[in-house]
Amino acid sequence: MNPVLKKQPLYLLLLPIFFVLHGYITFYGRVPIGSASILCIKYIGVSVLIALLFYLFYRDLQKASILAFLVMCYNLFFGPAHDFIRTILGNSFFAKHTFILPFSAILLLAIILLLKRTKKDLSTLTLYLNILFLILIIIDTGNLLLNKLTKKIVSVVTFPKELTTCDTCAKPDIYLIVADEYANNKQLKEYLGFDNSQYEKNLSNRGFHVVQNSKSNYNSTPFSIASLLNMNFIDSLGDRFNDKSLNASFNQINHNAVTAWLKQQGYTIKNNSAFPIDNIPNPVSSTFFNTGTLLFTMHTFIGRFNSDIRWNFITRFKIKSEIKKFVRGRLDINQTLIDNTISEAKRKNPKPRFVYLHLMLPHFPYLLDSSGHPDYETSFLETNRQDKKRYLGYLQYGNTLFLKLIDEIQTASPKAIILFMGDHGFRFLEGNQEMHFMSFNSIYLPGKNYEKFYDSMSMVNQFRVLLNTSFNQRLPLLKDSTIFIKNWW
């Protein structure tokens, strides 16, 4: 047997390589190779540093390396292990952080003392761990090559076969504004007790057409946007909300038919959303749509500490400075995207533009009331996700904000097409699943030709009707059906 494998703790370096490589494959296409490489180097550096610190205590490289390995494993795999425990024990005391963290500390101390006292040769364990992680890395490398060879990522866009080039068409700027979880007026009136007719009237006064009883095709944002921008249902999504389906939806959004066809017509693409579009990265981060290495570091101990333990501490003791930072940070994200969109509208551009703006509004957390006053006391609490009053207050604030935004765009670019719509309805009401799909939809066309925008139109036909109306296309309409995406796994 190779003495290096038996004596040298290569696993201390192989563990970070395996973790990052496996995450890169799991979220293939959503993690830049450069970011993954930097993260891998950081983890290797931390592993070596921890081993050196324990070496000062043990004066034994193998003991120090094994303990450093255990500490790194605890950090890297904490989230999946905790989730597994919760699937077995539910919400019992033994599955809570109040038990797990003290127990982990006691266990670590016991292992430290045990390793200090033991006189056993640890070469066999070193050999086993080295071989194990070499095998795991070889398997994942094979999976990575298989992904590339089979082109698992959809990078070549499939257009509807009826799409043609229109050289004689006017090519106005197009603004797609998505207000996340903005329900249509049927749901607002019948299920939430709020009449949004005045806002619809305000849009009509600005030349908009409001599609009555409009709906999304999916009850979750990434899936709805994927169907919208591809003008089709996405077979590869399945009906489960999990890593596989999310990867498929993000890839379909990034490599979508609408922006690819518009680019062929001479359009430039501007992205002010939470998704990569046409390989243009999302300009701001979002806790709802994580991208990059955060996709797998969020499930480490440090990631879970920040998202769960630290946040629970902040909310339990109502640390106002942190709560204000949370609220202001999310408001700043929306404002940054709005400012980017307005700046783009005012910028002179020789080529037509497709500008995609996606705001987490009126989606939870309901940060402001109807008058625009921030809620620093309860807006962040998960228990308020189903609060109809807070949702409606945030929606009414949004109405004022959206009208100002639309006025800015129409002033700067009066000939622009504007699509203002939601991506699904308010989803936290008891009753049938139909409510999840009741999304708002309105359109502004400079020529006011709204004949083909029919009532009860769903998102999958939005751009089919728009291209037929404004770009002389003859795309057939699809059935306005809905697909309910089930919970994780």
Backbone torsions as a table, in degrees:
resi	resn	phi	psi	omega
1	MET	NA	139.7	179.9
2	ASN	-57.6	121.0	-177.9
3	PRO	-63.0	-26.4	178.7
4	VAL	-64.7	-43.9	179.8
5	LEU	-65.3	-29.6	-176.3
6	LYS	-87.1	-27.5	-173.4
7	LYS	-108.3	-32.7	-173.3
8	GLN	-95.0	131.1	-178.0
9	PRO	-78.1	66.0	178.8
10	LEU	-63.7	-25.5	-178.3
11	TYR	-59.2	-24.3	179.1
12	LEU	-65.3	-28.9	175.4
13	LEU	-91.1	-33.3	-176.9
14	LEU	-71.7	-31.8	179.9
15	LEU	-58.4	-53.2	177.6
16	PRO	-61.2	-37.1	179.0
17	ILE	-62.2	-45.2	179.3
18	PHE	-63.2	-45.6	-176.9
19	PHE	-60.2	-48.2	-178.1
20	VAL	-69.7	-41.9	179.3
21	LEU	-62.4	-43.7	-179.7
22	HIS	-64.6	-41.3	176.8
23	GLY	-64.5	-39.6	179.0
24	TYR	-61.3	-39.7	179.7
25	ILE	-73.2	-42.5	-179.8
26	THR	-58.2	-40.1	-179.0
27	PHE	-111.1	43.1	-174.9
28	TYR	-57.0	126.9	-179.7
29	GLY	96.9	-13.8	-178.2
30	ARG	-110.7	-2.9	-178.7
31	VAL	-122.8	115.8	177.7
32	PRO	-61.2	139.1	-178.2
33	ILE	-61.5	-35.0	178.8
34	GLY	-63.7	-44.0	179.5
35	SER	-64.7	-40.3	179.3
36	ALA	-64.3	-40.2	-179.2
37	SER	-65.6	-43.4	178.9
38	ILE	-62.6	-42.2	178.9
39	LEU	-62.4	-41.2	179.6
40	CYS	-61.3	-44.3	179.0
41	ILE	-63.0	-40.3	178.9
42	LYS	-62.3	-45.5	-179.2
43	TYR	-64.5	-39.4	177.2
44	ILE	-62.6	-43.3	178.2
45	GLY	-60.9	-43.0	178.8
46	VAL	-64.6	-41.4	179.8
47	SER	-60.3	-46.1	-179.9
48	VAL	-64.8	-41.5	-179.8
49	LEU	-62.6	-44.1	178.7
50	ILE	-63.1	-41.6	179.0
51	ALA	-61.8	-40.6	179.0
52	LEU	-64.2	-39.5	178.8
53	LEU	-63.8	-43.0	178.8
54	PHE	-71.6	-26.3	177.4
55	TYR	-63.3	-34.3	177.4
56	LEU	-63.0	-26.8	-180.0
57	PHE	-86.8	-42.3	-174.4
58	TYR	-93.6	-28.9	-170.1
59	ARG	54.2	35.3	-179.4
60	ASP	-145.5	117.1	-174.3
61	LEU	-64.0	-41.0	-177.4
62	GLN	-67.5	-43.6	177.6
63	LYS	-63.3	-44.8	-179.8
64	ALA	-62.6	-39.6	-178.3
65	SER	-69.3	-40.3	179.2
66	ILE	-63.6	-42.3	179.5
67	LEU	-68.0	-40.9	176.1
68	ALA	-61.7	-39.2	177.5
69	PHE	-60.9	-44.7	180.0
70	LEU	-64.5	-40.6	178.2
71	VAL	-63.3	-43.3	179.1
72	MET	-66.2	-40.6	177.4
73	CYS	-61.0	-42.2	179.6
74	TYR	-59.4	-43.9	179.7
75	ASN	-67.8	-49.4	-171.7
76	LEU	-69.8	-34.3	-172.8
77	PHE	-113.2	16.7	-178.0
78	PHE	-61.3	-47.7	-175.2
79	GLY	-60.3	-56.0	178.7
80	PRO	-58.6	-39.3	180.0
81	ALA	-65.6	-42.2	179.2
82	HIS	-65.4	-40.6	177.9
83	ASP	-62.3	-39.5	178.7
84	PHE	-64.2	-42.2	178.1
85	ILE	-61.0	-41.0	-178.7
86	ARG	-68.6	-30.6	176.8
87	THR	-66.7	-27.4	-179.0
88	ILE	-89.6	-45.5	-173.2
89	LEU	-99.3	-7.3	-178.7
90	GLY	65.5	-136.1	-178.7
91	ASN	-99.8	26.9	-179.7
92	SER	-68.4	166.9	-178.2
93	PHE	-57.9	-36.7	-175.8
94	PHE	-73.5	-8.4	177.0
95	ALA	-102.9	-0.1	-177.5
96	LYS	-91.8	155.7	179.6
97	HIS	-62.1	-29.5	-178.8
98	THR	-63.7	-23.7	174.0
99	PHE	-96.4	-44.6	-172.3
100	ILE	-63.5	-43.0	-175.6
101	LEU	-67.9	-49.4	176.1
102	PRO	-62.2	-39.2	178.5
103	PHE	-61.8	-40.9	179.3
104	SER	-64.0	-40.7	-179.7
105	ALA	-64.8	-42.3	178.7
106	ILE	-65.3	-41.7	179.5
107	LEU	-63.6	-41.9	178.8
108	LEU	-62.4	-42.9	178.6
109	LEU	-62.2	-39.9	179.1
110	ALA	-64.5	-41.0	179.2
111	ILE	-66.1	-40.6	178.4
112	ILE	-58.4	-46.0	-178.9
113	LEU	-69.9	-38.3	179.8
114	LEU	-63.1	-44.4	178.3
115	LEU	-65.6	-32.8	179.5
116	LYS	-65.1	-36.9	-174.4
117	ARG	-87.3	-27.1	-172.8
118	THR	-67.7	144.7	176.6
119	LYS	-110.7	4.5	-175.8
120	LYS	-69.1	148.3	174.6
121	ASP	-76.9	126.6	-175.9
122	LEU	-98.7	16.5	-177.3
123	SER	-65.3	-38.1	-179.5
124	THR	-63.1	-43.6	177.6
125	LEU	-64.4	-40.4	177.3
126	THR	-60.5	-45.7	178.9
127	LEU	-60.6	-45.1	-178.9
128	TYR	-61.1	-48.1	-178.0
129	LEU	-66.1	-38.6	177.9
130	ASN	-61.7	-47.4	-178.6
131	ILE	-67.0	-42.3	-179.0
132	LEU	-56.7	-50.0	-175.8
133	PHE	-75.8	-26.4	171.8
134	LEU	-64.1	-43.2	179.0
135	ILE	-64.3	-45.3	-179.6
136	LEU	-61.0	-40.8	-180.0
137	ILE	-68.5	-38.9	177.7
138	ILE	-63.2	-42.4	178.8
139	ILE	-62.2	-46.6	-179.1
140	ASP	-67.8	-33.8	176.0
141	THR	-63.5	-40.6	175.9
142	GLY	-62.5	-40.7	177.7
143	ASN	-64.5	-38.0	178.7
144	LEU	-64.2	-44.9	177.9
145	LEU	-63.3	-38.2	178.8
146	LEU	-64.3	-41.1	176.9
147	ASN	-58.5	-44.7	-178.3
148	LYS	-68.6	-41.1	-177.6
149	LEU	-68.8	-36.6	-178.2
150	THR	-90.4	-0.9	179.4
151	LYS	53.5	53.2	-178.2
152	LYS	-60.6	-31.9	176.1
153	ILE	-79.8	133.1	179.8
154	VAL	-81.4	94.2	-179.7
155	SER	-106.4	-12.3	175.5
156	VAL	-104.2	115.0	-173.6
157	VAL	-76.7	136.7	174.7
158	THR	-100.1	114.2	179.4
159	PHE	-84.3	151.7	165.4
160	PRO	-55.9	132.9	-172.1
161	LYS	-61.9	-19.1	-178.6
162	GLU	-82.0	-9.6	-177.9
163	LEU	-66.8	134.4	177.7
164	THR	-131.3	165.4	176.2
165	THR	-79.3	143.5	178.1
166	CYS	-125.6	91.7	-176.7
167	ASP	-74.3	-23.6	-175.6
168	THR	-95.2	-3.5	-176.7
169	CYS	-74.3	146.4	167.3
170	ALA	-66.4	144.3	-176.0
171	LYS	-125.7	77.5	179.7
172	PRO	-75.2	160.4	170.8
173	ASP	-59.5	147.5	178.3
174	ILE	-124.1	125.9	176.9
175	TYR	-113.6	119.4	173.6
176	LEU	-103.8	113.0	-179.5
177	ILE	-113.6	114.4	179.7
178	VAL	-108.0	119.5	175.3
179	ALA	-98.7	107.3	-170.6
180	ASP	-63.4	127.9	178.2
181	GLU	67.1	29.6	176.8
182	TYR	-83.5	111.9	-176.2
183	ALA	-80.8	152.9	176.0
184	ASN	-76.5	169.4	-171.6
185	ASN	-69.8	-24.1	177.4
186	LYS	-63.3	-46.8	178.6
187	GLN	-68.0	-41.8	-179.1
188	LEU	-60.1	-41.2	-177.5
189	LYS	-77.8	-48.5	-170.9
190	GLU	-79.7	-31.1	-173.0
191	TYR	-114.3	-21.1	-177.2
192	LEU	-116.7	-5.5	175.2
193	GLY	69.8	29.3	179.9
194	PHE	-130.5	130.7	179.9
195	ASP	-98.6	115.6	-177.7
196	ASN	-96.5	18.4	-174.6
197	SER	-62.4	-33.9	-178.3
198	GLN	-64.8	-39.5	178.0
199	TYR	-65.9	-41.1	177.0
200	GLU	-61.8	-37.9	177.6
201	LYS	-65.1	-40.8	177.4
202	ASN	-60.5	-39.4	176.6
203	LEU	-67.2	-43.2	179.0
204	SER	-60.1	-38.9	177.7
205	ASN	-63.3	-22.1	177.5
206	ARG	-94.9	8.5	175.5
207	GLY	94.4	6.0	-179.0
208	PHE	-79.1	153.5	168.6
209	HIS	-110.2	127.3	179.3
210	VAL	-99.6	123.5	177.9
211	VAL	-80.0	116.6	-179.1
212	GLN	-77.3	142.0	177.1
213	ASN	58.7	33.5	179.5
214	SER	-70.7	163.5	-178.1
215	LYS	-154.5	157.0	172.4
216	SER	-88.6	164.6	178.6
217	ASN	-93.9	-17.4	178.0
218	TYR	-131.9	158.5	-178.7
219	ASN	-97.9	16.7	-179.5
220	SER	-139.6	141.2	-170.9
221	THR	-55.5	-55.5	-175.9
222	PRO	-58.1	-35.7	-178.9
223	PHE	-72.6	-41.0	178.1
224	SER	-62.8	-44.6	-178.0
225	ILE	-68.4	-36.0	177.3
226	ALA	-62.1	-43.2	179.6
227	SER	-70.0	-37.0	178.8
228	LEU	-61.1	-49.9	-172.5
229	LEU	-81.5	-13.2	175.6
230	ASN	-104.7	-2.7	178.5
231	MET	55.0	35.6	-175.2
232	ASN	-162.7	161.8	170.0
233	PHE	-78.0	146.5	-173.6
234	ILE	-104.7	102.4	-175.6
235	ASP	-60.9	-35.6	-174.0
236	SER	-73.8	-6.4	-178.1
237	LEU	-75.5	-31.7	-173.6
238	GLY	70.5	-158.4	-179.7
239	ASP	-128.3	23.0	179.5
240	ARG	-120.9	140.8	176.7
241	PHE	-90.2	96.8	-179.5
242	ASN	-149.4	-178.0	-176.5
243	ASP	-58.5	-41.6	-177.2
244	LYS	-63.7	-48.0	-178.0
245	SER	-70.8	-34.6	177.3
246	LEU	-65.6	-42.0	176.5
247	ASN	-58.1	-45.0	-179.9
248	ALA	-61.4	-43.4	-178.1
249	SER	-67.0	-43.3	179.0
250	PHE	-62.2	-41.1	179.3
251	ASN	-66.9	-37.0	177.8
252	GLN	-69.4	-31.9	176.1
253	ILE	-70.9	-44.3	-178.9
254	ASN	-62.7	-47.0	-178.7
255	HIS	-108.0	76.6	-173.5
256	ASN	-108.9	159.3	-174.0
257	ALA	-70.7	-36.6	-175.1
258	VAL	-64.8	-54.0	-177.1
259	THR	-68.8	-32.8	178.2
260	ALA	-64.9	-42.5	-179.9
261	TRP	-69.6	-41.3	179.3
262	LEU	-62.5	-36.9	176.2
263	LYS	-61.9	-37.8	176.9
264	GLN	-63.6	-26.5	179.3
265	GLN	-89.1	3.9	176.2
266	GLY	100.0	9.0	-179.4
267	TYR	-80.9	148.7	166.6
268	THR	-100.4	149.2	-175.1
269	ILE	-107.6	130.3	177.9
270	LYS	-121.0	127.7	-172.1
271	ASN	-113.3	114.2	173.4
272	ASN	-125.0	50.0	-176.5
273	SER	-125.5	-176.1	177.7
274	ALA	-90.6	2.0	-176.4
275	PHE	-116.7	150.1	164.9
276	PRO	-67.9	134.6	179.7
277	ILE	-128.7	125.4	178.7
278	ASP	52.3	39.0	-178.7
279	ASN	65.2	13.2	172.2
280	ILE	-90.8	117.0	-174.7
281	PRO	-65.6	156.1	175.7
282	ASN	-66.5	133.2	-173.5
283	PRO	-73.3	-20.2	178.6
284	VAL	-133.2	153.2	176.4
285	SER	-80.9	158.9	179.9
286	SER	-142.8	134.7	177.3
287	THR	-70.8	-16.0	-179.0
288	PHE	-89.2	-31.5	-178.9
289	PHE	-127.8	81.0	-177.4
290	ASN	-70.5	144.5	177.3
291	THR	-133.9	170.7	177.7
292	GLY	66.6	-158.8	-176.0
293	THR	-65.8	-16.4	177.0
294	LEU	-59.6	-24.3	-179.7
295	LEU	-58.2	-35.1	177.9
296	PHE	-111.3	-20.8	175.8
297	THR	-73.0	-21.3	179.3
298	MET	-65.1	-17.6	-179.6
299	HIS	-100.5	5.5	172.7
300	THR	-75.5	172.4	178.0
301	PHE	-61.4	-43.4	180.0
302	ILE	-63.3	-41.3	178.6
303	GLY	-63.8	-45.8	179.1
304	ARG	-69.0	-32.9	177.3
305	PHE	-60.2	-45.3	-179.4
306	ASN	-68.3	-41.0	-174.0
307	SER	-83.5	-30.6	-174.6
308	ASP	-111.6	-62.6	-171.8
309	ILE	-67.5	-51.9	-178.9
310	ARG	-62.8	-42.5	-178.2
311	TRP	-68.1	-37.1	176.7
312	ASN	-63.1	-39.0	177.3
313	PHE	-63.9	-42.9	-178.8
314	ILE	-63.6	-45.0	-177.2
315	THR	-73.2	-37.2	-178.7
316	ARG	-65.0	-41.3	-177.6
317	PHE	-100.0	4.8	175.0
318	LYS	48.2	60.9	178.2
319	ILE	-77.1	100.5	-168.4
320	LYS	-61.0	-37.3	-178.4
321	SER	-62.0	-39.9	179.5
322	GLU	-73.1	-38.0	179.2
323	ILE	-65.3	-43.3	177.5
324	LYS	-63.1	-38.8	177.6
325	LYS	-62.0	-41.0	177.4
326	PHE	-61.8	-50.8	-177.5
327	VAL	-64.3	-48.0	-177.7
328	ARG	-65.1	-36.3	-180.0
329	GLY	-61.5	-41.5	-179.7
330	ARG	-74.8	-34.5	174.3
331	LEU	-66.1	-37.6	179.4
332	ASP	-65.2	-34.6	177.6
333	ILE	-60.7	-49.4	178.5
334	ASN	-60.0	-43.9	-177.1
335	GLN	-66.2	-37.9	177.8
336	THR	-60.9	-44.3	-179.9
337	LEU	-66.1	-39.6	178.0
338	ILE	-65.3	-46.3	179.9
339	ASP	-60.7	-40.2	177.9
340	ASN	-61.7	-40.4	-178.3
341	THR	-68.6	-44.0	179.0
342	ILE	-64.7	-42.3	178.0
343	SER	-60.6	-40.3	178.9
344	GLU	-65.2	-40.2	179.5
345	ALA	-63.2	-34.8	-178.4
346	LYS	-81.9	-15.9	-177.6
347	ARG	-80.0	131.7	177.4
348	LYS	-75.3	132.8	-177.8
349	ASN	-139.1	126.0	-178.5
350	PRO	-68.3	-20.2	-179.4
351	LYS	-106.7	148.9	176.3
352	PRO	-65.9	154.3	-175.2
353	ARG	-124.9	145.2	166.6
354	PHE	-111.3	115.4	-175.7
355	VAL	-113.8	121.0	-179.9
356	TYR	-108.3	116.0	177.3
357	LEU	-115.3	127.5	179.8
358	HIS	-129.5	118.6	-177.5
359	LEU	-114.1	137.0	175.1
360	MET	-81.7	71.5	-174.8
361	LEU	-161.7	122.7	11.3
362	PRO	-90.9	25.6	179.3
363	HIS	-57.6	147.1	173.3
364	PHE	-57.6	144.1	5.2
365	PRO	-79.1	141.3	-177.1
366	TYR	-83.0	89.6	-166.0
367	LEU	-78.4	-26.2	-174.8
368	LEU	-130.5	152.8	173.0
369	ASP	-86.8	-176.3	-174.0
370	SER	-62.5	-23.5	179.9
371	SER	-91.0	-2.1	179.4
372	GLY	89.2	13.7	178.3
373	HIS	-85.2	129.5	-178.1
374	PRO	-69.9	146.7	177.2
375	ASP	-105.2	102.6	-179.2
376	TYR	-94.1	4.6	-175.7
377	GLU	-104.0	-44.7	-169.8
378	THR	-133.7	-4.7	-171.8
379	SER	-61.2	-28.2	-174.0
380	PHE	-87.1	-10.3	-173.6
381	LEU	-73.7	129.3	-179.8
382	GLU	-59.9	-28.9	-179.9
383	THR	-64.9	-17.3	179.9
384	ASN	-91.7	0.7	-179.7
385	ARG	-58.3	-31.7	-178.1
386	GLN	-95.3	8.1	-175.9
387	ASP	-77.0	106.8	-176.8
388	LYS	-64.1	-39.9	-177.3
389	LYS	-63.0	-45.1	179.7
390	ARG	-67.1	-39.0	177.3
391	TYR	-60.0	-46.0	-178.4
392	LEU	-67.6	-35.6	176.7
393	GLY	-63.5	-43.4	179.5
394	TYR	-67.8	-35.9	177.0
395	LEU	-64.3	-43.4	-180.0
396	GLN	-65.5	-39.1	173.1
397	TYR	-60.4	-43.8	179.3
398	GLY	-59.3	-38.1	179.5
399	ASN	-56.1	-44.6	178.3
400	THR	-63.9	-43.8	-179.8
401	LEU	-63.4	-44.0	-177.3
402	PHE	-65.9	-38.7	178.9
403	LEU	-64.2	-41.1	177.1
404	LYS	-62.6	-41.4	178.9
405	LEU	-63.3	-45.7	179.8
406	ILE	-62.9	-40.8	178.0
407	ASP	-61.3	-40.8	178.6
408	GLU	-62.2	-44.5	-178.7
409	ILE	-66.6	-44.8	-177.6
410	GLN	-67.9	-31.1	176.7
411	THR	-69.6	-43.4	-177.5
412	ALA	-77.9	-31.6	-176.3
413	SER	-140.7	75.2	-172.5
414	PRO	-63.8	-20.1	-179.3
415	LYS	-95.6	8.0	-176.8
416	ALA	-76.0	146.7	168.7
417	ILE	-84.0	134.6	179.6
418	ILE	-126.9	125.1	172.7
419	LEU	-109.5	114.6	177.3
420	PHE	-114.5	118.8	-171.2
421	MET	-155.6	163.0	169.7
422	GLY	-92.8	177.9	178.8
423	ASP	-118.7	-10.9	172.7
424	HIS	-172.5	171.2	-179.2
425	GLY	-87.7	-174.8	174.2
426	PHE	-73.5	123.6	-165.9
427	ARG	-106.3	14.3	-171.9
428	PHE	-120.2	48.7	176.1
429	LEU	-125.4	142.2	175.5
430	GLU	-72.2	142.2	-179.1
431	GLY	141.1	-161.8	-176.5
432	ASN	-76.7	163.6	-175.4
433	GLN	-71.1	-13.6	-177.1
434	GLU	-56.7	-33.5	-176.7
435	MET	-62.4	-29.2	-178.1
436	HIS	-62.6	-23.7	-172.6
437	PHE	-102.1	1.7	-175.1
438	MET	-80.4	81.9	-175.8
439	SER	-103.4	150.9	179.9
440	PHE	-75.8	150.3	179.4
441	ASN	-154.1	126.1	175.5
442	SER	-144.9	154.3	-174.6
443	ILE	-138.6	139.1	169.5
444	TYR	-117.8	121.9	174.2
445	LEU	-118.4	132.3	-179.7
446	PRO	-54.6	-34.9	-178.8
447	GLY	-86.2	-2.2	178.5
448	LYS	56.8	32.0	179.8
449	ASN	-95.1	89.8	-173.3
450	TYR	-107.4	14.6	-173.3
451	GLU	-56.9	-37.5	-173.7
452	LYS	-87.4	-7.3	179.2
453	PHE	-86.8	93.8	-170.0
454	TYR	-89.2	159.1	176.5
455	ASP	-63.9	149.5	179.9
456	SER	66.8	17.0	177.3
457	MET	-66.0	140.9	178.6
458	SER	-104.2	168.3	-172.8
459	MET	-63.1	-30.6	-177.3
460	VAL	-62.9	-23.6	-179.8
461	ASN	-101.4	-0.3	-175.9
462	GLN	-55.8	-55.7	-177.7
463	PHE	-78.7	-22.8	173.0
464	ARG	-61.8	-46.6	179.5
465	VAL	-68.5	-41.0	-180.0
466	LEU	-62.0	-46.1	-179.2
467	LEU	-68.3	-34.4	175.7
468	ASN	-65.7	-37.0	-176.3
469	THR	-78.9	-44.3	-170.2
470	SER	-106.6	-10.8	-176.6
471	PHE	-130.9	22.2	173.0
472	ASN	54.7	36.0	176.8
473	GLN	-92.4	165.6	178.8
474	ARG	-129.4	54.7	-178.7
475	LEU	-79.1	129.6	176.0
476	PRO	-69.9	150.2	178.7
477	LEU	-87.5	145.7	179.0
478	LEU	-93.3	163.9	177.8
479	LYS	-66.6	133.2	-177.8
480	ASP	-81.6	67.0	-178.5
481	SER	-98.9	167.2	-178.1
482	THR	-125.0	149.9	179.0
483	ILE	-127.7	120.7	-178.2
484	PHE	-87.7	118.5	178.9
485	ILE	-84.5	123.0	-176.3
486	LYS	-81.0	170.4	-177.1
487	ASN	-64.7	171.3	-177.0
488	TRP	-50.1	132.4	179.4
489	TRP	64.5	NA	NA
